[in-house]
Structure formats: C-alpha cells, structure tokens
Amino acid sequence: MSSIFSIAVNIHDHNTYNGKWHNQVERHNRVKHNLNPLNSHDTTPSREFFTQEFLPNYNAAVENNNIFAFTVSNLGQEFVRDMLEDTIGNLDFLDFKPEKLWDFYQTDTYYYIDHHQSHAAYAFLSSGYKESDILAIDGRGWQFNCIFIDKEGNIIDLSNELSIGGLWNRLSQDIGFGYLGAGKTMGLSGFGKYNEEVKDMIEEYLQNPNHKLPKNAKDILSRVAKEDVAYTLQHMTELLIEEYVYPLKTCDNICIAGGVSYNGYMNERFTKHYKNVHVPPAVGDEGQALGTYMHADYVINDNVHIPTVYAGKEWIVDDAMFDGFDSKELPMEQVYIEVADAISKGAIVGWYQDKSESGNRALGNRSILADPRNPNIKNIINSTIKKREDFRPFAPSVLVEHYQDYFDTNQPSPYMSRIMPVTSNQIPGVTHVDGTARIQTVDRSDNEKYYNLIEEFYNITGVPMLLNTSFNCQSPIVETPIEAFNTFCNTELDMLVINNWIIKK
C-alpha cells in the first residue's frame, strides 16, 4: 500500500493531511482563514504556506517514494504559480478537467485532482453510502464553481447555473461583513423579508457571474435593509437549488460539500427531496486536504479512508498555568456532575477535551457551553465572550435519542449542518428569531465525554441538550490548552474545563 501525503493550495484555509493529523494552519498561526485582515488578496500567507508546508513535504515524498497528492483553488495557485513551476516543473496539471469523480492527473512525483473533486470525494467516502448523488458547491474552485455528480460518478458542470458562492461572498462584503462573511449573512436572513429589487439584482448578476454586482447594486443596497438583502439571497439560493439540482436526482442519497454547504437552510430543504442527506464536518476549503488524500487512497490503494472527526494534535496540559486560580483535577464522572450542575445554575463554560475537531464547527471538544433554557444567554455570550454581532445565533447539541422531541426534521444532524424549525418553547436560548435552530445530534459512540455531560445536564433539568458555540473570541477556534486558558482569562467565561481539570476565577 502506497503512503500518501496531501495538501491544499488555497487562497485561504491552507491545510495538510497525512492520514492521521489534519493540520488546519489557521489553528497554529492564529490568523483567521490565513488571510491578511486588511487585504484578502495578499499573497504573503499563500507564499509562506508554500515555503513552509508544500515544498518540504513534496521533497520528502519524492525522496521516500511516497504519493504527494494536492489540489488548488483559483487564486491559491495564481499566488504561487512561479513557485509551483520551480518545484514540480511544468504546470500542465492546470489544464486537467475531470469528467468523472475518480479521474485524476498523475506524474512520477505527484497526484493531482480538481478542487471540486476533492470536496466531492470527501463528502461521498465519509458518508458510508454505496451510491450517492453529490453536490460540490462553493465560491471559486479551479475548473468549476459548482458540480453535480450522479450515482455513476459522472460530473455535470453547473458553474454557470449555480454560481452563487461568489454571490454570497460579494454581497456579504457589500453589506458590511467582510470577505468570507457569508455565515453572518445567513444568520441575518432570519430577521428579513423578501425584496423584489434585490431579487432582480441577483438575477442580473447570475447572467454574468464575475464577482462584481450590477451597476445599480450600490443604490439598491443603500436603500434596502441588510436583513432583507440577506433573506432574499437565501430565498433565491433555495429556488435555484430546486430548479437546477433537484431534477438531476439519480438515487435516494445525496452528499454535499463546498463552502456553500455550510448553508443549513439549504441542506434541510434537501431532506424533503432525498431520503438521506450527508454533510461532513469540514465541508469548506478547510477539508480540501482530507478529500484529496481520500481520493488518492481510494484510487491508488483501493482503500476507503474515513478521517476521524477529531483529527487535531494531542496536547500535554501544564497545570502550572492554573496557579493562583481555583483549580482541581477530578475523575471525569465527577467533572460531568459538577459542570452540568454549574451550567444549570447559569454558568458559561469553556469545554476543552482531547484533540480538536476538523472543520469550523465546535463538535464537543472545543466548545463554549451554556443553558439553552435561558432566553438572555445569546446576548450575554455575544457581548461578553464572543464579542460579535448581537444577531448571531447559537446551536443546540441534543442527545440523538431526543432530537425529534424538540425539532421538526426527519434525520439526525451530527455536524451542525442543517437548520430546522424548533417545536418546543423550552429552549429560547438556542431558538433563532425565525423559530429555527442549527442542531447537532450527539451519539455516545461519536463523542462519549460530550454525550455524558449532556446526559448529566438532562438528569438535572429534564432538557437533553446544551447550547454550544465554538471556543474562541474573534480568532480561530482554540487549539492548545494555553489558548483555551488565555481565552478564559480574557473573557467573561465562568468556568474552564481542560480534560479532567476544572478551573474557576
């Protein structure tokens, strides 16, 4: 079996994967999306990544006769084109345009697939389905912006029909949320209403989707409320998916990946059209190295490799940093009881366990946790801990046995990938203004510690869920114990739990 190392050359979300460790570079350099905050098209992060990650790992793979697998994005390769040519020779791989999911381009020294193949391979192979339709949709890949793959593996190019990823990014910037601010726009859409002028503007953009809005857009955006722009964009996105994707259905399963698949409203709509909907945890470009590795391993080694959801590094906890604080080390059974009791009485807790998650969602190892019954908790966390816009909602992590007691949906959602109606008035802290929530269903087999904590909260309160948001404050999700401790010290968190240590101020 050939040994593989994979890497993603993107403008942002640079990452590598060796079959065990998913190196999400922003977690270590502490720069969100690896972007210069003042200039999203600054080449420096890409060139530094190439020098520090691509070049040494490529040389090591060649020297050891290993497979070096990679993929690129549009601007990712443009920013380092000269370095690519100096390293691997010619750039003929850039002309490669696949017709089927398992097509690839290989030389004596590397294995290359298209950006959207990487998204698709990651989504499909991680699903466990024997056959599936696949939608890979984002802002800008390389040969495509959006593809649909049928159950036979045939690629259908929808880049012209569904070039909505770039539109989400463009409009998010123009209403004040910055580059890659689409998640904020989705959250704001719950406050808005439909606007005909915005609909016409979107339709005009889609006639020539070049990441620039029509000439009259500035006037429209100056007059229309931001939330109405967001709502109309969300509404149009769902209509376009219905028009162009639904008719292509070839089986009862669908896998979805790419940055647009962070759109939970869209994903939930798919559950009304497909029996099974799979959206993996690292669906954006942060998962590109995973998909590229999986594609190469499947084609070359005939092996289905499914990465663990928790593919970060294992860190040693130096308890000396807790000196001067109220700290204690307890058996985990006692940790569950004390932490669940504190949350039930109003505490907001930083929860840090073992290895970090792959992807941008806090799936129970790097989380801020609170009581979902508290109607004021969203404002408290947004203003005193996350320090972000007050309209942004939080997710409920619910025991998988109980999710249909509180949410109107027909299948579990283990990776916070879908947004659905809330059917209970017991959990106002995690109910968005439009009566929905983006849920995480928690199975004991997926994360035993997190499940046990929620179960203990259920024993105390009768509510089988916790409010969950990512453990960070205006920065990437914390990776190391010291980053968790510093965030605890610099925010209004009431309690910090690092493995089986409990720390209070």
C-alpha positions in Angstrom: 0.0 0.0 0.0 1.4 3.4 -1.0 1.9 6.0 1.7 0.2 9.3 0.9 0.6 12.9 2.0 -2.0 15.5 0.8 -2.0 19.3 0.7 -4.4 22.1 -0.4 -3.1 25.2 -2.1 -5.8 27.7 -1.5 -6.0 31.4 -1.0 -7.3 30.6 2.5 -7.8 27.6 4.7 -4.4 26.1 3.9 -4.3 22.6 5.3 -2.4 19.3 5.1 -3.3 15.7 6.0 -1.1 12.6 6.4 -3.9 10.1 7.2 -3.9 10.9 10.9 -3.3 14.6 11.6 -5.4 17.3 9.9 -3.2 20.3 10.0 -5.5 23.3 9.8 -2.9 26.0 9.6 -5.0 28.8 11.0 -5.3 26.9 14.3 -1.5 27.3 14.7 -0.7 30.7 13.2 -3.9 32.1 14.8 -4.8 34.1 11.7 -8.5 33.5 10.7 -8.6 31.8 7.3 -4.8 32.6 7.0 -5.8 36.0 5.5 -4.4 39.4 5.9 -7.4 41.1 7.7 -6.7 44.3 5.7 -6.3 42.7 2.3 -7.9 39.4 1.4 -5.8 39.2 -1.8 -2.5 39.5 -0.1 -0.1 36.8 -1.5 2.0 36.6 1.6 0.1 33.8 3.5 -0.1 31.6 0.4 3.6 32.0 -0.3 4.6 31.4 3.3 2.4 28.2 3.3 4.1 27.0 0.1 7.6 27.5 1.6 6.8 26.0 5.0 4.4 23.2 4.1 4.3 22.4 0.3 7.9 22.5 -0.6 9.4 20.4 2.3 6.6 17.8 2.2 6.9 17.5 -1.6 10.6 16.9 -1.3 10.1 14.4 1.5 7.5 12.5 -0.5 9.7 12.3 -3.6 12.7 11.2 -1.6 10.8 8.4 0.2 8.8 7.3 -2.9 5.6 8.3 -1.3 2.5 9.7 -3.1 2.3 13.5 -2.9 -1.3 14.5 -3.6 -2.6 18.0 -3.9 -5.3 20.3 -5.3 -5.5 24.1 -5.8 -8.0 26.9 -5.9 -8.2 29.7 -8.4 -6.3 32.4 -6.5 -4.4 29.8 -4.5 -2.4 28.6 -7.5 -2.2 32.1 -9.0 -0.4 33.5 -6.0 2.3 30.8 -6.0 2.4 29.8 -9.7 6.1 30.7 -10.1 6.9 28.6 -7.0 4.9 25.6 -8.3 6.7 25.7 -11.6 10.1 25.9 -9.9 9.2 23.0 -7.6 7.3 20.4 -9.8 8.3 21.6 -13.3 5.5 22.3 -15.8 2.0 23.4 -14.9 0.2 21.0 -17.3 -2.0 19.8 -14.4 -3.8 23.1 -14.5 -5.4 22.1 -17.9 -6.8 18.9 -16.3 -10.6 19.0 -16.3 -12.2 15.8 -15.0 -15.3 14.2 -16.5 -15.8 11.7 -13.7 -15.4 11.7 -10.0 -12.4 9.3 -10.0 -10.5 10.9 -12.8 -7.0 12.1 -11.8 -3.7 13.6 -13.2 -0.5 11.8 -12.1 3.2 12.2 -12.8 6.2 10.5 -11.4 6.2 12.8 -8.4 2.7 13.9 -7.7 -1.1 13.1 -7.8 -3.5 15.9 -8.6 -7.3 16.3 -8.7 -9.5 19.2 -9.2 -10.7 21.4 -6.3 -14.3 20.2 -6.6 -13.4 16.5 -6.9 -11.7 16.9 -3.5 -14.9 18.3 -2.0 -16.9 15.5 -3.6 -14.6 12.6 -2.6 -14.6 13.8 1.0 -18.4 14.0 1.2 -19.1 10.7 -0.6 -16.4 8.5 1.0 -17.2 9.8 4.5 -20.9 9.1 4.1 -20.6 5.3 4.0 -23.2 5.2 1.2 -22.8 2.6 -1.5 -24.1 5.0 -4.1 -25.0 8.7 -3.9 -25.6 11.9 -5.8 -23.1 14.6 -4.9 -23.3 18.4 -4.9 -19.9 20.2 -4.6 -20.6 24.0 -4.5 -18.5 26.9 -3.4 -17.4 30.4 -4.4 -14.4 29.6 -6.7 -12.6 26.4 -7.2 -10.4 25.9 -10.3 -12.2 24.4 -13.3 -15.6 24.7 -11.7 -17.7 26.7 -9.2 -20.3 24.1 -8.8 -20.7 20.5 -10.0 -23.3 17.8 -9.6 -22.2 14.1 -9.7 -24.7 11.4 -10.3 -24.6 7.9 -8.8 -22.5 6.6 -11.7 -19.8 9.2 -11.0 -20.5 11.5 -14.0 -19.7 15.2 -13.5 -22.3 17.7 -14.6 -20.9 21.3 -14.6 -23.4 23.7 -13.0 -20.9 26.6 -12.7 -23.0 29.0 -14.9 -26.3 28.0 -13.5 -25.3 27.9 -9.8 -22.5 30.5 -9.4 -24.0 31.5 -6.0 -21.0 31.0 -3.8 -19.2 34.1 -5.2 -22.5 36.0 -4.9 -22.8 35.2 -1.2 -19.2 36.4 -0.7 -19.7 39.5 -2.8 -23.0 40.6 -1.1 -21.7 39.7 2.3 -18.8 42.1 1.8 -21.0 44.8 0.4 -23.4 44.8 3.4 -20.5 45.1 5.8 -19.5 41.5 6.8 -16.2 41.4 5.0 -14.5 38.7 2.9 -15.8 35.2 3.7 -18.7 36.7 5.8 -21.4 34.5 4.3 -22.1 32.8 7.6 -23.1 36.1 9.1 -25.4 36.9 6.2 -27.1 33.5 6.7 -27.7 34.3 10.3 -29.1 37.8 9.5 -31.5 36.3 6.9 -33.8 35.1 9.7 -34.6 38.7 10.5 -35.5 39.8 7.0 -38.3 39.7 4.4 -38.4 39.3 0.6 -37.4 42.2 -1.6 -38.2 42.3 -5.3 -35.4 44.8 -6.2 -32.8 42.5 -4.6 -34.2 39.5 -6.5 -33.9 41.4 -9.8 -30.3 42.4 -8.9 -29.4 38.8 -8.1 -30.9 37.5 -11.4 -28.9 40.1 -13.3 -25.7 39.1 -11.5 -26.3 35.4 -12.5 -26.4 36.4 -16.1 -22.7 37.3 -15.8 -21.4 35.9 -12.5 -18.0 37.6 -12.4 -17.8 38.5 -8.6 -19.0 42.1 -9.5 -22.5 43.2 -8.8 -24.6 45.1 -11.4 -24.2 48.8 -11.8 -27.4 49.7 -9.9 -26.5 47.4 -6.9 -24.9 50.2 -4.9 -28.1 52.2 -5.0 -30.3 49.2 -4.1 -28.0 48.2 -1.2 -28.1 51.8 0.2 -31.9 51.7 0.4 -32.7 48.1 1.3 -32.3 46.9 4.9 -29.4 44.4 5.2 -31.6 41.7 6.7 -33.9 42.0 3.6 -30.9 41.6 1.3 -29.9 38.5 3.3 -33.4 37.0 3.3 -33.8 37.5 -0.4 -30.4 36.0 -1.1 -31.3 32.9 1.0 -34.7 32.6 -0.7 -33.2 32.8 -4.2 -30.5 30.3 -3.3 -33.1 27.7 -2.3 -35.1 28.4 -5.5 -32.0 28.0 -7.7 -31.2 24.7 -6.0 -34.7 23.5 -6.6 -34.6 24.5 -10.2 -31.2 23.1 -11.2 -30.2 20.3 -8.7 -33.4 18.5 -7.8 -34.2 17.4 -11.5 -30.8 15.7 -11.6 -31.6 13.3 -8.8 -30.5 9.7 -9.6 -30.9 8.0 -6.2 -32.2 8.5 -2.7 -28.9 9.7 -1.2 -27.0 13.0 -1.6 -23.7 14.2 -0.2 -23.0 17.9 -0.1 -19.7 19.8 0.3 -18.0 23.1 -0.6 -18.3 26.4 1.2 -22.0 26.9 0.2 -22.9 23.7 2.0 -22.4 25.5 5.3 -25.9 26.8 4.4 -28.1 25.0 6.9 -31.4 26.1 5.5 -30.4 24.8 2.0 -29.3 21.5 3.5 -32.5 21.0 5.4 -34.5 21.5 2.2 -32.6 18.6 0.7 -34.1 16.3 3.4 -37.5 16.9 1.8 -36.2 15.6 -1.6 -33.7 12.9 -0.6 -34.1 10.1 1.9 -30.5 10.6 3.3 -28.5 13.8 3.3 -24.8 13.7 4.3 -22.9 16.9 5.0 -19.4 16.2 6.5 -17.9 18.4 9.2 -15.0 20.0 7.2 -17.1 20.9 4.2 -15.3 24.1 3.2 -11.8 24.5 1.9 -10.5 23.6 5.3 -11.3 20.0 4.3 -9.6 20.0 0.9 -6.5 18.1 2.1 -8.8 15.4 3.6 -10.7 14.9 0.3 -7.5 14.9 -1.8 -6.0 12.2 0.5 -9.2 10.1 0.4 -9.4 10.3 -3.4 -5.8 9.2 -3.8 -6.1 6.4 -1.3 -9.2 5.1 -2.9 -7.8 5.2 -6.5 -4.3 4.0 -5.8 -4.8 1.7 -2.8 -8.4 0.7 -3.3 -9.0 1.8 0.3 -11.9 3.8 1.7 -10.2 6.0 4.3 -12.6 8.0 6.6 -10.8 10.6 8.7 -11.8 10.9 12.4 -13.8 14.0 13.2 -11.3 14.8 15.9 -8.0 14.9 13.9 -6.1 17.6 15.7 -3.0 17.1 17.8 -2.8 15.7 21.3 -1.5 18.4 23.7 0.1 18.0 27.1 -1.6 20.1 29.8 0.8 22.0 32.1 -1.2 22.6 35.2 1.3 25.2 36.4 -0.6 27.8 34.4 -3.6 27.3 36.8 -1.5 28.6 39.8 -3.5 31.4 41.5 -6.8 30.1 40.2 -9.4 27.8 41.9 -8.4 24.6 40.1 -8.8 20.9 40.7 -8.4 17.6 38.9 -11.3 15.2 39.2 -12.4 11.8 37.8 -14.4 12.5 34.6 -17.6 11.2 36.3 -17.3 14.0 38.9 -16.5 16.5 36.1 -19.7 15.7 34.4 -21.7 16.2 37.6 -20.1 19.5 38.7 -20.0 21.1 35.2 -23.6 20.1 34.3 -24.8 21.5 37.7 -22.9 24.8 37.2 -24.4 25.2 33.7 -27.9 24.5 35.0 -27.3 27.4 37.5 -26.3 29.9 34.9 -22.5 29.3 34.4 -21.0 29.7 30.9 -18.2 27.1 30.5 -15.2 26.7 28.2 -15.1 23.0 27.4 -11.7 21.6 26.1 -11.2 17.9 25.5 -8.5 15.8 23.8 -7.9 16.5 20.1 -9.6 19.3 18.2 -12.3 19.0 15.5 -11.7 19.0 11.8 -13.7 21.9 10.4 -15.2 25.1 11.7 -17.9 23.7 13.9 -17.5 23.0 17.7 -18.5 19.4 17.9 -17.8 18.9 21.6 -14.1 19.1 22.0 -13.5 22.9 21.7 -16.8 24.4 22.8 -18.4 27.2 24.9 -21.4 25.7 26.6 -24.4 27.2 28.4 -28.0 26.6 29.3 -30.4 26.6 26.3 -33.3 27.5 28.6 -32.0 31.0 29.3 -33.7 33.5 27.0 -31.0 36.0 27.6 -28.0 33.8 27.1 -27.4 34.7 23.4 -27.0 38.4 24.2 -24.7 37.6 27.2 -22.4 35.3 25.2 -22.2 37.5 22.1 -21.4 40.7 24.1 -19.2 39.4 26.9 -17.4 36.3 25.4 -17.6 36.0 21.7 -17.7 39.8 21.2 -19.5 39.7 17.9 -22.7 40.8 16.3 -25.8 40.5 18.5 -28.0 38.8 15.9 -25.9 35.7 15.5 -27.5 32.5 16.9 -26.1 29.5 18.7 -26.5 25.8 18.2 -28.1 23.2 20.4 -26.3 20.0 21.0 -29.0 17.4 21.6 -28.8 13.8 22.6 -29.6 11.8 19.4 -32.4 9.9 21.1 -34.4 13.1 21.8 -33.9 15.4 18.8 -37.3 14.9 17.3 -38.9 15.9 20.6 -37.7 19.4 20.0 -37.0 19.8 16.3 -39.1 19.2 13.2 -36.7 17.2 11.0 -36.6 13.6 9.7 -32.9 12.6 10.3 -30.0 13.3 12.7 -27.6 16.1 12.1 -24.3 15.2 13.8 -22.2 18.1 12.4 -24.5 21.2 12.8 -25.2 21.1 9.1 -28.9 21.7 8.9 -31.3 24.4 10.2 -34.8 23.3 11.0 -37.9 24.5 12.9 -38.0 24.4 16.7 -41.1 22.7 18.1 -40.6 23.5 21.8 -40.8 26.7 23.9 -38.4 25.3 26.5 -35.2 26.3 24.7 -35.3 30.0 23.8 -31.6 30.4 24.2 -31.0 28.4 21.0 -34.1 29.3 19.0 -33.4 31.9 16.3 -35.7 34.8 15.6 -37.3 32.8 12.8 -38.1 29.9 15.0 -35.3 27.7 13.8 -32.1 26.1 15.1 -29.0 24.6 13.6 -28.7 21.4 15.6 -26.0 18.9 16.5 -27.3 15.5 17.4 -24.8 13.8 19.7 -24.4 10.0 19.8 -22.4 8.4 22.6 -20.3 6.4 20.0 -19.3 9.7 18.4 -18.1 11.6 21.5 -18.6 9.8 24.8 -17.4 12.6 27.0 -19.6 15.2 25.5 -22.6 12.8 25.5 -22.1 12.0 29.2 -22.0 15.7 30.0 -25.3 16.5 28.2 -26.9 13.4 29.7 -26.0 14.7 33.2 -27.5 18.1 32.3 -30.6 16.2 31.2 -30.7 14.3 34.5 -30.7 17.7 36.4 -33.0 19.7 34.2 -35.1 17.4 32.0 -33.7 19.1 28.9 -31.4 16.8 26.9 -29.2 19.4 25.3 -26.7 22.2 25.8 -26.1 25.5 24.0 -22.9 25.0 22.0 -20.7 27.5 20.2 -17.1 27.4 19.1 -14.4 28.1 21.8 -12.9 31.3 20.6 -13.1 35.1 20.8 -12.6 36.9 17.5 -9.9 34.4 16.5 -9.7 30.8 15.1 -11.0 28.1 17.4 -8.6 27.4 20.3 -6.2 24.6 19.6 -3.9 24.3 22.6 -4.6 24.3 26.4 -2.8 27.7 26.8 -5.0 29.3 24.2 -8.1 27.9 26.0 -6.8 29.3 29.3 -6.0 32.7 27.8 -9.5 32.9 26.3 -10.9 32.0 29.7 -8.9 34.8 31.3 -9.7 37.4 28.8 -13.5 36.9 28.6 -16.4 36.5 31.0 -16.4 32.7 31.0 -17.3 31.5 34.4 -15.5 28.1 34.3 -12.9 26.3 32.2 -12.7 22.6 31.8 -9.5 21.1 30.3 -9.8 17.4 30.1 -10.5 16.5 33.7 -9.3 19.8 35.2 -11.9 22.3 36.4 -10.7 25.9 36.7 -12.6 28.9 38.1 -11.7 32.5 38.5 
